[in-house]
Every structure is written in structure tokens, then in C-alpha cells.
Amino acid sequence: MDLLTQGITGALLAHAAARPAESRLAAAVGFGAGLLADADALIRSDSDPLLYLEYHRHFTHALLFVPVGALLAALLLWPILRRRISFMRLYLFTLLGYSLSGVLDACTSYGTHLFWPFSDTRVAWSVISIVDPLFTLGLLLALVVALRKRSFRAARLGLLFGCAYLVLGLVQHQRAAEVAAELAASRGHAVERGLVKPTLGNLLLWRSVYESGGRFHVDAVRVGWFSEGRVFEGTSVERFAPGDVLVEAVPGTRLRSDLRRFDLFSDGYVARAPGRPGTLGDIRYASLPNGVQPIWGIEIPDTADEPVRFRLFRDMSTETRQQFMAMLFPD
């Protein structure tokens, strides 16, 4: 999730467990602790562009790391707050604030190393967008009421709202997956694997990607609250695999290693970016839910011993926004 939502959730959790006299301080501590997990975004290197991709939402988001992350947050805040609160109470609030950071991120489609070090699998339940204004505003409203009235009930209702919203996302995800499966069956495709993920800021319009016959087929699926699913058909693109000729030609080189790292990060959903020679994209993400132009990818360097170059290709043009809104709110 975005940082603001993670901070608000941490604040609500800490506030809900605080005593009346310390409720606002607890909320502030929980808010700060809720942000700390994303400090892994600072792990990056100019000489290794893929290092950021590998370590963002990595060990700092793991369930096993929660007590450690909370302790780090408490140690950072202790010099400032030691005259106002005991260390054990401070640690309780940082523990609560930090506790759901990884879980919230696992609810999105990006992928989180939730069970590190026992598993390197990126957990991605894809039940909510990385940014969802309705979800965030609901939590924020509960936090404002809780702080103004020192109301623990408001904080708990806010957390209940958050849980209910995620359950709704799970229901919508299942509905979208069923529509996507029916679409593939109608085409006579044997689906080798696939995913559906919510598009930015809503639970109505979903991106469907499935692999069949060495190609990724991409479509948009809209599942209204009280209406049947509707498909906005897209197109397909050939899958790029690390075993392709390009990779086999350069065994033991930096290029081969970087291609495999990007393939691992993208969970194998890698394709050549249309109209961009020498560029591979993560086909899970695109500006349009039924498009195959990725929003990020890597450029193949001139020599096999150079690092790949990470690139962003976000399309925020007026035409793209209009096409997106036409699918989100069709006539």
C-alpha cells in the first residue's frame, strides 16, 4: 500500500490499544512505525539498478521481522519520548504500528516477501490496488474521529471497515477471475497460468493476464457491484523466457544474471515491449488494463558485461486517461 495508508493503519492499531491519556501519542508512534517497513526502498545502487527491485518489500516486510522492525522504531523514538512514556509501552505501540505493514502490501499485486526467510515467494493476493482512495479515506476518517474524541470505538470501527473492504476486494477478485476464465475458455485457450489484479484506485476494473501457447493474453474485466462482468478485450504478446537465444548466447555474463533476476522479480511475466527494441517489460502492469505496453522494464545494454538499465514508461496522456475512464464507467 501507499505510505499514507500504512501510517494510518498503524495509528489506528496503536490508538485502539492505548489508554485515554496516551491515545494521541500512541497514534503518532503507530503512524511512524507503520512507515518504517518501507525503509527498504533506500537499498539501491547506481551500479546495480535491479537491487531496488529485489529488496523493496523484502525482509523488512516479513512477518518474522515485525518484532525487530518494531524494536528499531522504538529505539529511534526513545530519545525523544523517554520522558513521556515507558519503553515497554513505546514498544507495544511500535509493534502494533509495524505489525500490518507487510500484510497490507501482500494484499496488493506487487508482491511481498511475507514469509522470508522460510520462503522467497513474493506473496501477492491482489485484492486491492496499491493506491485506493476510498480505502484510505475511510481509515483516515476513523482516525480523525478517534483522535478528536479520544474514541477507541472509532478506531476499532475504522479497523473493521478496513477488514470489510479487503474482504470485498477478495470477492471482486474472485468474480473477475471467473470472468477471465470464461473468456479464455471461449477462445479455446488452455491457460497455463494467469492473474487478475485491480486497476489503480478501484475494485471495479481489473486487469487479466494469462499465458497460453507461449503468449500472454491481456484483457480488462469490469465487475460492477450489481451487474454481470463485462470484458474489454485486449491483445496478446509473446512471452520472453530466460532460455531464449539472446540469453543462451551470453552464459556466465552480467546480462544473463540480470535477465534472470528481472524474470524472477516479474514472476516470469516478461515480454518484449512493443515498439521498444531491446526492451523487456513486466507485462503484469500497464497504463491501460487491456494494454501490453508495460509501465516499467529493462533495456538490454550494448555489451553483455554491463548492467541492464531500468526504465519507467508510464503513459499519463489525456487519451490514456479517457480510455481508462471509459472502461471504468462505461455507458
Buried (B, 14 or more C-beta within 10 A) or exposed (E): BBEBBBBBBBBBBBBBBBEEEBBBBBBBBBBBBBBBBBEBEEBBEEEBBBBBBBBBBBBBBBBEBBBEBBBBBBEEBBEEBEEEBEEEBBBBBBBBBBBBBBBBBBBBBBBBBBBBEEEEEBBBBBBBBBBBBEBBEBBBBBBEBBBEEBBBEBBBBBBEBBEEBBEBBBEBBEBBBBBBBEBBEEEEBEBEEBBBBBBBBBBBBBBBBBBBEEBBBBBBBBBEEEEEBBBBEBEBBEBBEBEBEBBEEBEEBBBBBBBEBBBBBBBBBBBBBEEBEEBBBBBBBBBBBBBBBBBBBBBBBEEBEEBBBBBEBEEEEEEBEEBBEEBBEEE
